[in-house]
Amino acid sequence: MKNIVRINIDTKMNDLELNIENRNIITTLNKNSNNRGTNNIRHLYSWVNNKDTIKCYSWYDGKEENINKHELIPNGSSKFLDEDSSVILLYGDIFMICFDDKNAIKDFNVSDYAELYDIINEGFDDCLSDDSEDSVLDEESDDQDYNSAEEKEESDEDFELIDSENELDIDNNTY
């Protein structure tokens, strides 16, 4: 019995303890999938972490209602897909399986995947958070460059309007 990770279409992850071997991977994953794409599940991407290789199995084609919303780790290598692993649409469940340097399946759980995800992304997702109170300035006093409507009208008078029908001269200088 080996532990692997299943990522459901709603991005929730499960540890699955399965009797899985290299020769029966596809059959075992098909039996343990809740949602599927079309055709057969395939090995889509791989990532190397120290001496281990993490392989992603899923479907790259399917129905819209079976799109998996999880964004994979970037820069996965694939033998047949050209799209980066972090932007491709996958369908049905995604399975992550870890192999050692001798190509034997080893235990890999959700916390292992989360740790790898954080290492490879290097906290990038933290920069995109919308929860920060600093991301939006609510009050006029917070922004020194902010001009109220009255100040804007006054400052518009400081500028000279130029006839927009005139064209610019051609620059004939040699540089």
Secondary structure by P-SEA (a helix, b strand, c coil): cbbbbbbccccbbbbbbcccccccaaaaaaaacccccccccccccccccccbbbbbbbbcccccccccccccccccccccccccccccccccbbbbbbbccccccccccaaaaaaaaaaaacccccccccccccccccccccccccccaaaaaaaaaaccccccccccccccccc
